[in-house]
Amino acid sequence: MTNYLYQEQNWQSQMSDLITQPKELLDLLDLSSDQLLSGALLASETFKLRVPRAFAEKIEKGNSLDPLLLQVLPHHLELEDHEGFITDPLGEEEANQQPGVLHKYKSRFLLTLTGACAVHCRYCFRRHFPYQENLPKNDDWINIANYIESKPEINEVILSGGDPLTISNRKLQLWIERLESIKQLKYVRIHSRVPVVIPSRVDDEFISILKNSRLRIILVIHSNHALELDEYTCSKLNGLVENKITLLNQAVLLKGVNDSANILANLSYKLFDIGVMPYYLHVLDKVKGAHHFDLEPDTINQIYTELLATLPGYLVPKLVREIAGEKNKTPLLGTETF
């Protein structure tokens, strides 16, 4: 049971007090395995551990196979090389038009505001991304605005990172106001894991920024398992829904975490109960270090076919894979070999 010791703390305080040492995390969870610790220490040398204490509270103590723990604990298998698993599986270096701009799709582009995340998910497809060379500075805004205006087909900007909700409300509002000044833009989408791992990030000022914008703002959260959505997290997300902010969820299909139709169905129902619509179910991006989360195509097909038979259509997330160089996500209907 979550005791909410950290949940209601100021979100900035939580961001500055993350768990970054494998031994501390394992000790908090009553896991004393030397094998777990040694593997975590090795893997965290190349991709550091970062876990909010509010999220760690949701992990079952003494359970080394807890689905939330598996997403965040570094593992020695991350150090293995596997054919086809590379540092830039989505071809984002080629799509990186200028600092901050990743333009892969015709009507929209990603604006990477920060390289920071509140949590380091071990399957992250940007775990090797060269953020420091690509983050936009204030002086880059003119170039970004010119880029947008040179492409009248762009009507949406997706705030990404890192995680865009690790930046302050003041800085977030500044970027939204800049985007509001460009008449051709209609939508801003924010992709963030923070409302799930530090739900107190959804404060009154943040809600006010979103609901008072002239742009239609869509918040896409990232939850992979219903256990992430405790009572406090649900109350915060529902507060956004009550203020007429559109909420969608994207998940990643992960071996050992959510690789069953029953788990995914429970997630969809839990999301829908609080006003969040299931959006995407991503097949794992083949990023170096994440092979141990991968599933065989036949297994993916079976899981998704069962999910289609279990849920009403409006609660079934779209099964997709992102392929480098493609102009859209590739839908997978649960019957293909891929």
C-alpha positions in Angstrom: 0.0 0.0 0.0 1.3 3.4 -0.9 1.5 5.7 2.1 1.9 8.9 0.1 4.9 10.0 2.1 6.4 11.7 -1.0 3.4 12.1 -3.2 2.2 15.6 -2.1 5.7 17.1 -1.7 6.5 20.1 -3.9 7.3 18.5 -7.3 10.5 20.5 -7.7 11.7 19.1 -4.4 11.0 15.6 -5.6 12.9 16.3 -8.8 16.0 17.3 -6.8 15.7 14.3 -4.5 15.6 11.4 -6.9 17.0 7.9 -6.1 20.2 7.6 -8.1 22.1 4.9 -6.4 21.1 1.2 -7.0 21.9 0.2 -3.4 19.5 2.8 -2.0 16.7 1.6 -4.2 17.2 -2.0 -3.4 17.5 -1.3 0.3 14.3 0.7 0.3 12.6 -2.3 -1.4 14.1 -4.9 1.0 16.0 -6.5 -1.9 19.4 -7.6 -0.7 20.5 -9.7 -3.7 24.2 -9.2 -4.5 23.5 -10.3 -8.1 20.9 -7.6 -8.6 23.1 -5.0 -7.0 26.3 -5.9 -9.0 24.3 -5.9 -12.3 22.6 -2.6 -11.5 25.9 -0.9 -10.6 27.5 -2.0 -13.9 24.5 -1.0 -16.1 24.1 2.3 -14.3 27.6 3.3 -15.4 26.4 3.8 -19.0 22.8 4.9 -18.3 22.3 6.2 -14.8 19.5 5.2 -12.4 16.9 7.9 -11.8 13.7 7.1 -9.9 11.4 9.5 -8.1 10.7 8.4 -4.5 6.9 8.8 -5.2 7.2 6.2 -7.9 9.4 3.9 -5.7 6.6 3.9 -3.2 4.4 2.1 -5.7 6.8 -0.8 -6.1 6.1 -3.9 -4.0 8.7 -4.5 -1.4 10.6 -7.8 -1.6 9.5 -8.5 -5.2 12.4 -8.4 -7.6 9.9 -9.1 -10.5 7.6 -6.2 -9.7 6.6 -4.7 -13.1 7.3 -1.2 -12.0 10.8 -2.1 -10.7 11.7 -3.9 -13.9 11.2 -0.7 -15.8 13.6 1.4 -13.8 16.3 -0.9 -12.2 19.5 -1.2 -14.3 20.3 -4.7 -15.3 23.4 -6.5 -16.5 21.6 -7.6 -19.7 21.7 -4.0 -20.8 25.4 -4.4 -21.4 25.0 -7.2 -24.0 25.2 -6.5 -27.8 22.5 -7.9 -30.0 22.2 -7.7 -33.8 19.7 -5.0 -34.9 19.8 -3.1 -31.5 21.5 0.2 -32.2 22.0 3.6 -30.5 19.7 5.5 -32.9 16.9 3.0 -33.9 14.5 5.8 -35.1 17.0 7.7 -37.3 16.6 10.8 -35.2 20.0 12.2 -36.0 19.0 12.6 -39.6 15.6 14.2 -38.5 17.4 16.7 -36.3 17.0 19.8 -38.5 18.4 22.3 -36.0 18.8 22.6 -32.2 15.5 21.5 -30.7 13.8 20.4 -33.9 13.1 16.8 -34.8 11.0 16.8 -37.9 9.8 13.4 -39.0 6.1 13.9 -39.9 4.5 16.3 -42.4 2.1 18.3 -40.2 4.0 18.2 -36.9 7.4 18.2 -35.4 9.0 17.5 -32.0 10.5 20.3 -30.1 13.0 18.9 -27.6 13.1 21.4 -24.7 15.3 19.5 -22.3 17.4 16.4 -22.0 16.3 15.8 -18.4 13.9 13.1 -17.2 12.3 12.5 -13.8 12.9 8.7 -14.4 15.2 6.8 -16.6 13.1 4.0 -18.1 15.5 1.2 -19.1 13.9 0.7 -22.5 14.2 4.4 -23.5 14.8 4.8 -27.2 16.7 8.1 -26.6 19.0 6.8 -24.0 22.0 7.5 -26.4 20.6 10.8 -27.8 23.2 13.7 -27.9 21.0 16.2 -26.0 23.6 18.7 -25.1 24.3 19.4 -28.8 20.6 19.8 -29.7 18.8 21.7 -27.0 17.4 25.0 -28.1 18.6 28.2 -26.4 16.5 31.4 -26.2 18.4 32.7 -29.2 17.3 29.7 -31.2 13.6 30.7 -31.0 13.8 32.9 -34.1 15.2 30.1 -36.2 12.6 27.7 -34.9 9.8 30.2 -35.7 11.2 30.8 -39.2 11.4 27.0 -39.7 7.7 26.6 -38.8 6.6 29.5 -41.0 8.6 28.2 -43.9 6.5 25.0 -43.8 2.8 26.0 -43.8 1.7 22.4 -43.5 2.9 22.3 -39.9 -0.1 22.9 -37.6 1.1 21.1 -34.4 4.2 21.1 -32.2 5.0 18.2 -29.9 6.9 19.1 -26.8 9.3 16.4 -26.0 12.7 15.8 -24.5 13.9 14.3 -22.2 10.7 15.1 -20.6 9.2 18.6 -21.2 7.4 18.6 -17.8 10.8 18.6 -15.9 11.1 22.3 -16.9 9.5 25.0 -14.7 6.0 26.3 -15.3 7.5 29.7 -16.1 9.6 28.2 -18.9 6.8 26.0 -20.1 4.5 29.0 -20.4 7.2 31.0 -22.2 7.4 28.3 -24.9 3.7 27.9 -25.2 3.3 31.7 -25.6 6.0 31.7 -28.3 4.1 29.0 -30.2 0.8 30.9 -29.7 2.3 33.8 -31.6 2.5 31.7 -34.8 -0.9 31.8 -36.4 -0.7 28.6 -38.4 -0.3 26.5 -35.3 -3.5 25.0 -33.8 -2.3 22.2 -31.5 0.4 21.6 -28.9 1.0 18.1 -27.7 3.0 17.4 -24.6 4.5 13.9 -24.2 5.4 13.3 -20.6 6.0 10.5 -18.1 6.2 13.0 -15.2 2.4 13.0 -14.3 2.7 9.3 -13.6 6.0 9.2 -11.7 5.7 12.6 -9.9 1.9 13.3 -10.0 2.2 16.5 -7.9 3.7 18.0 -11.1 0.1 18.6 -12.0 -0.4 21.7 -9.9 -2.8 24.6 -10.2 -0.4 26.8 -12.1 0.3 24.0 -14.7 -3.5 23.4 -15.2 -4.0 27.2 -15.7 -1.3 27.4 -18.3 -2.9 24.6 -20.3 -6.5 25.6 -20.1 -5.9 29.3 -20.9 -3.9 28.8 -24.0 -5.5 29.7 -27.4 -3.9 26.4 -28.7 -5.7 23.1 -28.2 -3.3 21.3 -25.8 -3.2 17.5 -25.7 -1.3 15.8 -22.9 0.0 12.3 -23.7 1.0 10.5 -20.6 3.1 7.3 -20.5 1.8 4.5 -18.3 2.6 0.8 -18.9 0.8 -0.8 -16.0 -2.3 -0.2 -13.9 -0.2 -0.4 -10.8 1.4 2.9 -11.7 -2.0 4.6 -11.4 -2.6 4.7 -7.6 -5.4 6.9 -6.1 -3.3 10.0 -5.8 -2.0 9.8 -9.4 -5.6 9.2 -10.7 -6.9 12.2 -8.7 -4.3 14.5 -10.3 -4.9 13.2 -13.8 -8.7 13.5 -13.3 -8.1 17.1 -12.3 -6.8 17.8 -15.8 -9.8 16.1 -17.4 -12.2 18.1 -15.3 -10.5 21.2 -16.7 -11.2 20.0 -20.3 -7.6 19.0 -21.1 -7.5 16.1 -23.5 -5.5 13.2 -22.0 -4.2 10.2 -24.0 -1.9 7.4 -22.9 0.9 5.6 -24.7 2.5 2.4 -23.5 5.3 0.2 -24.6 4.9 -3.6 -24.8 7.6 -5.0 -22.5 8.6 -8.5 -21.7 8.0 -9.3 -18.0 6.2 -6.0 -17.4 2.9 -5.9 -19.4 3.2 -8.8 -21.8 -0.4 -10.2 -21.4 -3.8 -9.2 -22.7 -5.2 -9.2 -19.2 -2.6 -6.7 -17.9 -3.1 -4.4 -20.9 -6.9 -4.6 -20.6 -6.7 -3.6 -16.9 -4.6 -0.6 -17.9 -7.1 0.5 -20.5 -10.0 0.2 -18.1 -8.1 2.1 -15.3 -7.2 4.9 -17.7 -10.8 5.2 -19.0 -12.2 5.4 -15.5 -10.2 8.6 -14.9 -10.9 10.1 -18.4 -7.7 9.1 -20.2 -8.0 7.4 -23.6 -5.7 4.6 -24.6 -3.7 5.9 -27.6 -0.7 3.9 -28.7 0.8 0.5 -27.7 4.3 0.6 -29.0 6.3 -2.4 -30.1 9.8 -2.0 -28.4 12.2 0.3 -30.3 15.3 -1.7 -30.9 17.6 0.5 -28.9 21.0 -0.8 -27.7 20.6 -1.9 -24.1 16.9 -2.9 -24.2 17.0 -6.3 -25.9 15.8 -8.1 -22.7 12.4 -6.3 -23.0 11.9 -7.6 -26.5 9.1 -10.0 -27.5 8.9 -12.4 -30.5 6.4 -11.3 -33.2 4.2 -14.4 -32.7 3.9 -13.5 -29.0 3.0 -9.9 -29.8 0.4 -11.0 -32.3 -1.1 -13.4 -29.8 -1.3 -10.8 -27.0 -2.8 -8.2 -29.3 -5.3 -10.6 -30.8 -6.5 -11.5 -27.3 -6.7 -7.8 -26.4 -8.9 -7.1 -29.4 -11.2 -9.9 -28.3 -11.2 -8.6 -24.7 -11.8 -4.9 -24.9 -14.4 -2.8 -26.7 -12.8 -1.1 -29.7 -12.7 2.4 -28.2 -10.4 1.1 -25.4 -7.9 -0.8 -27.6 -4.7 1.2 -28.1 -3.2 1.2 -31.6 -0.4 -1.3 -31.9 2.4 0.5 -33.7 6.0 0.4 -34.6 8.1 3.4 -35.5 10.4 2.7 -38.5 13.3 5.1 -39.2 12.6 7.3 -42.2 8.9 6.6 -42.4 6.5 9.6 -42.4 4.1 8.0 -39.8 4.0 5.3 -37.2 3.4 1.9 -38.8 0.1 0.2 -37.6 0.4 -3.5 -36.7 -2.9 -5.3 -36.6 -1.8 -8.3 -34.7 -1.5 -10.6 -37.7 1.7 -9.5 -39.4 5.1 -11.0 -39.2 7.4 -8.1 -38.2 
